[in-house]
């Protein structure tokens, strides 16, 4: 891993805390529904509100999803973990405390691997713990008042906490994307950021290289990768400006305003002792037997890293390509279907990383919504491999398939006259004519100027109206020039 770049002589230090809403049908400690979009306060039961006489009961499905995550990141799944009460007072927290885990979390350690560009990075995890969500305060459309919706109260979360390993906003965003892809891959979270199913808090500080960690500020509730990167970039510049002006950073919780691109302080940041954690007297310790872990392990899907290693082994892909092909289960399946159908796995990976990803990103689509199917892409690659079309012609065919202007590769090739000229006799005549008309370039080539050869190739391609097979043109020119 390369040395982190400095910003105005300062090193950036970032750690992320991510809340992944677990994909259970009911809440962490009650049978109330977790369905999104219900009318306010229709999915908050007596247990969620901790009314007198109620007792919480842990959701087994939430625990299984935590185990699945722990296994996927190579963490220790604690055989015994403790639930605690995190005490604070806010209108959307009806109990006056949140059930969470403090000293002994269910998942301990682990790591997430990802790429920034072609550089491999690894972020180490401190922990992942189970907890319940709070309700939601609504400040709009209430005539200056605040509305409280307790539907989210008690929704199961897995809070995933990193070490302060990241050194740039780009690295933080790449980690968040990799983590998002993993929890969706494992089917433990639907990853819907607009609905709040996956949201990040970024702890940001700056320091001179080699100095102790600086004072951090926590940016809360970032629900887009773009906002995560923008918020960190602003916060870094703000902290450096403050220090350069002779001030000192104070620990605080801040919010990011997408409209202005700025962070603003919300409150002084609390320390753990301010929450007066203590073991929840209504919940016994969570005991996870080895047999339970083994059963969950046996039900796990093929993980991204294992699939990537298999793609390297079976298809000969470089490590970077293999990682890009496993950005989601659907992407991996699309690649594998294409590679098997065309027999050209490296070309399949190149097209998926290039033209396909470019169009998907431009239109904000997932691979599942690609207008070009794996079978169509494989057929297109096959026509490149057998010399029927050039790379330029292939891009035109791809465009037609993507836009719906055609559905069959061969039909598009014929309709648009994109078939390459591969007849040796016809090509030979074109090359002869080019050599006769470009005596100066021939002389320069024979004098050792390689650029002259490229000029002759260009003239031959022009004479064939771009339909000549470039490889055959090269071969014929070399033969006729005695090269």
N, C-alpha and C positions, 0 to 999 in steps of 0.2 A: 504494500500500500504506500502511495506517495506521501511525502511530507505535506501536511495541511497548509494551504495558502493563508497568509496573514492579511488582515484588513486593517489598513492604516497602522501596521505594526502590532496589531493585537490578534491573539488567537481566540477563536470563538469556541465555546464549550456548550454543547446541547445534550439534554436528556429528554426523552419523551415519556409521557404517561398516556396510555391509550385505553379508552373505555369501549370494549366490544360488547354490544348487547347480545346475549346468548339466545339461540333460536328455539327456545322452549315455548310451548303453547300457554303455559301458566307461569306465574311469578315465582320469585326466588323462595318465598316462605309461605305462599298461600296458593289457593286454587284459582285466583282471579285471572282473567284473560290478559295476554300481552298484545292483543291485536291493535294495530296502529289505526288511528283515524276515528275512533269511537267518540261519541259526544262527551264533552268534559264531565269528569267525575262519575262516569258510569261503570268504570272498571277498577274502582278502589273499594276493597272490601274491609271488613272490620279488622282483619289481621294486618292489612297494609297500614291501617291507621293506629294500630296498637291500642285499640279500645280495651277497657278493663275486661278481664276474663278471657282474652284471646291469647293463643300461643302460636309461635311460628313453627312451621315444619319444613325442613330443607327439601328443595326440589332435586331429586336424584338425577334428572336429566341435565341440570346445570353442572353437577359434579362430574358427570361423564364427559361433558364438553370440556371442562377444565383439564381432565386427565388426558383427553385427546390432544389438546394444545400442548400440554407438558411433554408428551411423548414426541410430538412433531418437532419441537425445538431442542430436544435432547436435554431437557431439564430433569430435576429430581421431583417426582410426585410424592409429596409428604405422606407417610403412612398415618400421621395424626396431625391435624391442623385445628386451629381455634378460631371461633367467631367472636368478634368484639363489638362493642358499641362505641361508635364515633359520635361524640356529643357536640352538637352545635344547634343554633336556633335560627331558623329562617322560615318564612311563611310557607314555602313549598315542602317543608320537611315535617309532616304532621306528628311524628313520634317525638321530635326533639332530639333524635339520634338516628344514625344510619348503621345498619348491621353490615359490618365489613370484616376484614381480617387484618391483623396488625403484626404482632410479633411472629406468628407462625402461619405463613400463607400456604395454600395448597400446592402451588408450583414454585419451585426455587431454582434460580439459575436458568441456563439455556442460552441460545444464541440464534440470531437471524442473519442469514447471508443474502447479499444483494449486490447489484452493480450500479455504479454511477458512471455513465458512459461505458467504457470497457474495463474500468478499474473495479476489482472485486473488493467489497467491504464486508466486515462482520461486526455486528453490534451485539454486545453481551446484555442479557437480561438480568435484572436483579431478582425479579419475582413476578408472579401473576397471581392475583388473589380474587376470590369471589366476594361480591358485595351486591347490595340492592341499590337501585336508582332512587333519586328523589322525585318529587313532582315537578311541575313546571309553572313558573310565574309568567303571566301574559300581560304585557304593558300597553298593547295597542288596542284601539277600538273599545276602550273602557272609560272614555270621557275623563281621563286623568287619573283613573283608579287602576289598580292591579288586580287581574283575575288569577285565580289559582286553579290549575287542573291537576288533579292527583292521579290521573290514569297511569302515569309512568311510575308512581310510587311503588316500590317493591319489585320492579322489573329486574331480572338477573343480569348482572354485568360481570365481565372478567376484566379487571384492571391490569394492564401489562406495563411494567415499569422497566425502563432501560437503565444501564449505567450511563454516565455522562461521556459517551464514546464518540459522539458526532461532532464534526468540526466545520460544518457549513450547512446552510439552509438546503442546498441541493441534496446533500447526504441525508438530512432529516426527512425530506420529502420522499427520497428513494426508499428509505427504510419504511416509512409509513405505507407506501404503495406495496412494498413486499409483504409487510405484516397484514395489510388488508387482503391481498391476494391469498395469503395463507389461511386466514380464518374463514374466508369464503370457500376455499378449496376443501377445508376440513368439515364444512357444513355446520360450523358451530355459530356462525353469525351471517346474516344476510348482507352485511356490508353497506346497507343503504345509508349513505351519509346525509342525504336530504332529510331523512326521517330520524336522524340522530342515532342510528344503530352503530356507528363507528365515528368516534370523535377523539381528538388529541388535545393534550395540554403540553406545551413546550416550555421546559425550564432552560433559560438562556442566560449566559454570563460571558464576560470577556476578561482576558488577562494578557499580560506580557508573556512571551514564550518562556517557559521554565518557572514562572511564578506560581504560587498557590492558586487554586480556583478562586474566581471572583464571586461577588454576591450575585445570586441568581434572582431573576424575576420570572414568574410563571404566567404564560399566556394561556388563557382558559378557552375551552370549547371551540376548537378549530375543526370545522366539519368539511373542509376541502383541502386537497393537496396544494392547490394554488395559494389559498389563503395562508396555509401553514408556512409556505416559503416566503410569502410577502411579509407576514407578521414577524418572522425571525429576522429578515433583512432589515426591517424598520427598527426593530428593537435593538439590534446590534449597533446600528449607526447612532441611535439615541443614547445608548450606554456609553459609547466611545466619546460622543460629543460632551456628555455630562462630565466624564472623567477628565477630558482634555481642558474643560473649562474650570477645573479645580474642584468639582463636586465629587460625591461618592454615591454609588448605587445603594439604594435601600431595598431590602427584601420586600417584595410586594406581589400581589396577584393583579394581572392586567387583562384587559379585553382588547381584541382587535376589531377595528371598524373598517370593513371592506370598502365603504364609500369614500373614506379619506385615505385609506392605506396606512393608518397610524394606530399605535397602541395607546391605551390610556389606563391609568391606575384605577382599580376598582376598590381594593382594600389592602391594608397591610397584611403581608403573608403570615399566616399562622404557622407555628411549629407544632410537632406532634403532641407535645404536652398540653397545648391549648385545647385539644379535643378531648382530653381526659378519657383516653381509651381504657376500657376494662372488659374482661371476658363477659359475654352475654350470658346472664344467668338462666335464660330460657332455652338455650341451645347447648346440647352436649358437644364434646369434641367430635370432629369429623374423622372417622376412622376409615381408611381405604386399604383394604386387604390386598396382598399381592395378586390373588386370583382375579380380583376385579380389574386391576391394571392389565393383567395378561389377556383378559377377555376383551377389553377395549382395544388393546394392541392388535389382537387378531381380527378386529372389525375395521381397522384403519384402512383408508385408501392408499394407493401408491403415492408417496409424498413427492413434492417437487424436486428435492435433491436426488432422490432415488430414481425418479423418472429421467432427470437430466443426465445422471450417470449412465443410465441404460441407453439414452439417445447417443451419448458419446461412444458407448461400447458397440451398439448394434448398427448405428448409422454413420459412425465416424465423424460426428459433429465436434467442432471445437467447444471448449467449456463455455465460452461466452454465448455462442449460438444455442447451445443446449439450455442454458439458463433462460434465454429469451423465449425459447419454445415452450417453457414450462411456466410462463407467467400466469396461466390459469389452466384448469383441467380441460376446458373447452379448446384453448389454444393448442395444448399438447395433443389432443385428439385430432384436431384439424391438421396439424403438421404430420402426424403419423399416418393419417389416411392419405394425405397428398404424397408423402414419401413412398409409401407402399405402392400406390397406383402408378407413379411415374418412374420409380426406380432411381431417382436423382435426389437423395435427401439434402445434400448441400445446396443445390439449386432451389429446392422447396423452402429451405430455411432462409435463403437469401431473399426470395420473393416475399415471404411472410414478414421478415424484418424490414424489407424495403417498401415496395409498392403497396402491399396489403395493409401494413401498419400505418403508412402515411395516409391512406384514404380513411381507414377506421378512425384515426386520431382527428383528422380534419372534420369528420362528420359525427364525432363523439359516439361511435358505435363499438360494441363488443364483437368479438370474432363470431359469436353466435348469429349476429345480424348481418354478416358479410353477404352482399349480393352475389359474390363469386363463390361457388361451392368448392370443396376440396377436389371433387372429381373434375370440375372445369379447370381449376388451377393445374392439376396434374396433367390434363390433356394439353394445356398451353405449354407447360414445361417440356412435355414430350415432343411438341412441334419445334421447340427451340433446339432440343438435343439432336433431333434427326435432320436438322438443317432446313426444315420446311420454311421457317420464318427467321428473320433477324431479331436481335434484341429490341430494336426500334419498332419492328412490326409487332412483336409480342406485346409491347406497351399499348399499341393501338388496339390490339385484340382485347387486352385486359380492360381498357377503357370502355369498349363496346359491351363487354360482359357486365361490367360494374353498373353501367348506366341503363342496362336492360335493352340495349339496341341489338343484342344478339344473345343466343343461348348456347349455340354449338360452336366450338372453336373452329372446326374445319369450315363450317358455313361462313363464318365471319372472315376467315382468311380468303376464301374464294370471292365473296361478295366485294371485298375491298381491294382485291388484287395484290395481296401481301405475300404471296408465295415467292420464295427466293428463286432466282435463276441458278440452277445447279447443273445445267447441261454443259458438259466439258467443251464440246465443239463451239457452242454459242459464246461461252465465256472466253475461250481461246481467241476467237475472232475479235472480241471487244478488247482484250489485252493487246493483241497485235496492233490494233488501230491506235490505242493509247500510246504504245511505245513509239510508233511511227510519228505521231503528232507531238511528242514531247522529248525530242532528241536531247535537249539541254538537260532535262532531269535525268535521262539515262546516263549522260556523260558525267554528271555530278555524282550519281550513285556509284558509278564505276571508279570515280576518283575518291570514294570513301565517305561521301556525305549521306548518312542514314536518312536524314530528313527528306532527301529526294525520293527515296523509296516510298515514304508515307504519302508524298505528293502524287506519285503514280497510282497508288492504291485509291486515293481520293478521286482521281480522274476516272479510274475504271468504275468506281461505284457511281459516279455522276453519269457516266455514259450508259450504265445499266438502269438509270433512274432509281438507284438504291435497292434494286432487286437482286443484285449479284450476291453470292455467298462470300462474305469477306475472307473466310479461311481459304476457299478455293482460289480467290483472286490473289491472295498472298502467295500461295503455292505456285500458281502459274507464273506470276511475275518473277519469283526467285528462279524458277526453272528456265525461263526465257532469257533472264539476265545473267544466267550462269552463277547465281548466288548460292 
